[in-house]
Amino acid sequence: MWKFLTILPIKAKIFTILVFIFTIFFGLVFLGIYWENKVRILQNSDERMFAHLKDLEDVFALHKKTQERHLSQGMRWGNDQLKDAGELKENPNKRFITNIIDTENDKVLRVELMEWLLNGKTFHFDSTLVDKIEKNIQCKVSILQLIPDGLVRISTTNRNTNKSRAVRTFIPNKSPIYQNIIKNQTFNGRLKIANDWYLAYYYPIYSKGKLIGALGISTPEKELGVLKEIMGKHTYLKTGFGYVMDKDGEVLIHKNKSFEGTNFQLVNPKFYKWLISYKDKAKERYFINVPPSPKLPKGLAEYRWQYFKYFEPYNIYIAIVIPEKEFFEDALNMLAQLMLFAFLVTVVGGIFLINILINPIFKPLQQINETLNDMSFGKTVEPIKIVFFDEIGKIGHSLNQVIQALATYSLFAQEVGHKNFDADFKALSPDDTLGNVLLEMAQKLQDNELETKKRTWIAEGNALLAGIMRQNTGKIDLLLSQTLKHLLEYVNAQQGGIFLLDKTHLNNPSLNLMACYAYQRERILQKKLDPETGFLGQAIESKKTIIVENLPKNYSELITGTEKLNPNHLIAIPLKIQNDVAGVIEILSIRRFQPFEIQFLENFAETLTATIMVEQSNHATLLYLAQIQETAEMLAQQDEEMRQNMEELRAMQDVSQNKEKEIEKLLLQSKENEKELQHTLEEMKKMEVQMYVQRTTLERELDNALTREKNLLIELNTMKSK
């Protein structure tokens, strides 16, 4: 190598040395900057990915709370329907022997069960009642009989793995469920049924004050259909995706449905052992190289990052997979181009240095080198002074343009960092990669900022309206008026009303205006509409939101001072749960509603519908209880009247006995007055006949009172069964 350098011309030597030196220098600088930026980008990506995992964890936690709330409401409905079906009674005169299965270890026991009766019919293994309850509350329902060994399912909608009903299975007496029930306490917790985890609620059942069993309501802890839909909407960076794996290594949710059901214990035991050793967030880098296949996309041979978070309530792992190139591709490619450009500038300067006198050329090249060196470390540099206007001067001028461009980029980046997305900035040319990337970044940040504001607006609105409904629970009119008032103010609408569907007259239903609010004032109006006509009728019939623009001028008119405001936008949202419509919300505005506002209103309508139905159910229950109390008071009054009649009858019998004694004394004292005695005896006989008639009349009235009491009891039982 040295011998080769000695035979080269001086220009070639200088060129070779310069190229060698600058190649090594810029190579090291590039590697240093490249590695530093890679580490920094990866750290930022870690924070961002773990934040995404936290968002997914919050979604799963919210889903669990929703399931628990649904279960609690289902228990209340199920318990009411069980009471309405009639009183369960034990038949001690009839018992039967049967086999039962322990759900924890599949152990079979042979036990004796006492017969249960419901409305005079055998209740065991009859699924009519539990199927009716399940249809109404959308939860698994079981009725269990209490025995010393545990709680036996004698009627259930739960299914075994072979799809048969899980009757004759039992919960052993060592179970917390059994321990709570025998203490006359409810149980609310997790339960494993047929290899799946359920959220369960168990409530004691009594017959004539005696504990005889329990009512069980359960719902799947993980509703994979909902969770799959939620996770399927999320994409991270460009092609990143999330998936869910249970504690046994089975993939439950995956972007590629063919991977669902894959078990990492079998296909990748090393990864599975590494994963379960963590109970908190973790990450792993791995290389994937899939053979070419017409069914799979190209480019799968790459490094990927997996981020994990253990979600304890469901005992699952939530993961996000991101190709490594998406972390570094744009930023590091831009850095490599910039460094390559700087390297080429230096090489070109070396070439000119050889062709021109060394001294005049070396100084500007040295200045250029120092400027580039400062730029490689991210320092702010001033433009260099151009002394010569030859090729080196042009290089210096180009470098100054780069410095000015970087200063412009930095200033724009600072403005974007302060959320000034409208700052004046233009790319140097259509080929200005960095400038175009900055503009794209600013646009994406602006879009993200707007999306964040929308989510915040929705969350605050839900919290506000939920608080209003909680404060006015039990007062349906006040609840509707206050809720409508705050809803219109929140969405900046001018007029609105809440109409409830009155089905009292099945042949002539109507829409009743229950609350009205217009231009920041509550309106007290009485209005009935035909539910089959108009925009509101369309919303009820289609069970979908109706949006109308350019309303007729006379549809609704608000007068404010000397101004007349005619809202020309209408949105009618049906109040429904599943296919059951309870009414409609009508909102009028002078502006068009945004899609996210419409979605917010539809979600609120579902919540309001559930609240209205609960309030109406509570009101009906109170009326029913008052009717029962009135009937009981009437029966007590009739019983008191019958008791008084019996006392009067006894008093008349005492009088009759006393008079008979007086007659005997008269017979002993005076036999001489036989005629008077005969006359007296005849009068006594007449009196006895009258007393007999009165006693007969009282006994007939007593029988009539007893008959009326039996009829009232029959009517009361009929009302309870309804």
Secondary structure, DSSP 8 states (H G I E B T S, - for coil): -HHHHHTS-HHHHHHHHHHHHHHHHHHHHHHHHHHHHHHHHHHHHHHHHHHHHHHHHHHHHHHHHHHHHHHHHHHHHHHHHHHHH--EEEEEEEEEEEEEEETTT--EEEEEEEEEEETTEE-TT--HHHHHHHHHH-SEEEEEEEETTEEEEEEE--B-TTSSB-TTEEEETTSHHHHHHHTT--EEEEEEETTEEEEEEEEEEEETTEEEEEEEEEEES--HHHHHHHHHT--BTTTBEEEEEETTSBEEE-SSGGGTT-BHHHH-HHHHHHHHT-SS-EEEEEEE-----TTS-S---EEEEEEEEEEGGGTEEEEEEEEHHHHHHHHHHHHHHHHHHHHHHHHHHHHHHHHS-HHHHHHHHHHHHHHHHHHHTT-----------SHHHHHHHHHHHHHHHHHHHHHHHHHHHTT-TT-----SSTT-HHHHHHHHHHHHHHHHHHHHHHHHHHHHHHHHHHHHHHHTTT-HHHHHHHHHHHHHHHHT-SEEEEEEEE-SSTTS-EEEEEEEEETTEEE----EE-TTSHHHHHHHHHTS-EEEES--TTS--EEETTEEE---EEEEEEEEETTEEEEEEEEEESS---HHHHHHHHHHHHHHHHHHHHHHHHHHHHHHHHHHHHHHHHHHHHHHHHHHHHHHHHHHHHHHHHHHHHHHHHHHH-SS-HHHHHHHHHHHHHHHHHHHHHHHHHHHHHHHHHHHHHHHHHHHHHHHH-
